[in-house]
Amino acid sequence: MLKNKYFLVSFLWALLNMPSALAEALTIEIQGHDNKPGQLHIAVYQVKEALTDQLKWDDLELVHKLTELVDEGQAQQPKVKLIINDLTFGLTCIRVYLDLNNNQTLERSSMGIPLEPVGFSNNPSLFKGEPIPLDSCFLLQQGSNTQNIKLKHHKKRK
């Protein structure tokens, strides 16, 4: 299985080295805000080097950042839908958090655990903490590009 994973990485790396072009659009559908208003902070990154399990978030290029207010009315809807235009084709990763207290900062516990809802493209498990980019990347390509992101909440222990 590991061999197949690195074959896929090599294939995607070859696609990345093709001439750049613009994607039609990236649609992001975010759910799991659980009727809570706040500010959604969305960061879109692209991989500019080989995608390996050693790649860290700081190694990625931030290509789009936006904040979307989720008011009381939108909070009642099951999904928040956003469309981002003019992104370059290639390996892309998305990080999202819902800023419940509108302080422009992801609140974390003393152990570094997010105290506000967070989500990533491909919806990887957060059991071991923040996922690595390898688990969150997808190929942004010409045509329909949709990512459904489920926000996950920190569960307080009783």
Sequence and secondary structure as in RCSB ss.txt:
>XXXX:A:sequence
MLKNKYFLVSFLWALLNMPSALAEALTIEIQGHDNKPGQLHIAVYQVKEALTDQLKWDDLELVHKLTELVDEGQA
QQPKVKLIINDLTFGLTCIRVYLDLNNNQTLERSSMGIPLEPVGFSNNPSLFKGEPIPLDSCFLLQQGSNTQNIK
LKHHKKRK
>XXXX:A:secstr
 HHHHHHHHHHHHHHHTS   B S EEEEEE  TT  EEEEEEEEE  S   TT  GGGSEEEEEEEEEE HHHH
TSSEEEEEE   BSEEEEEEEEEETT SSS  B TTS BSS EEETT    TTSS  HHHH EEE SS  EEEEE
 B      
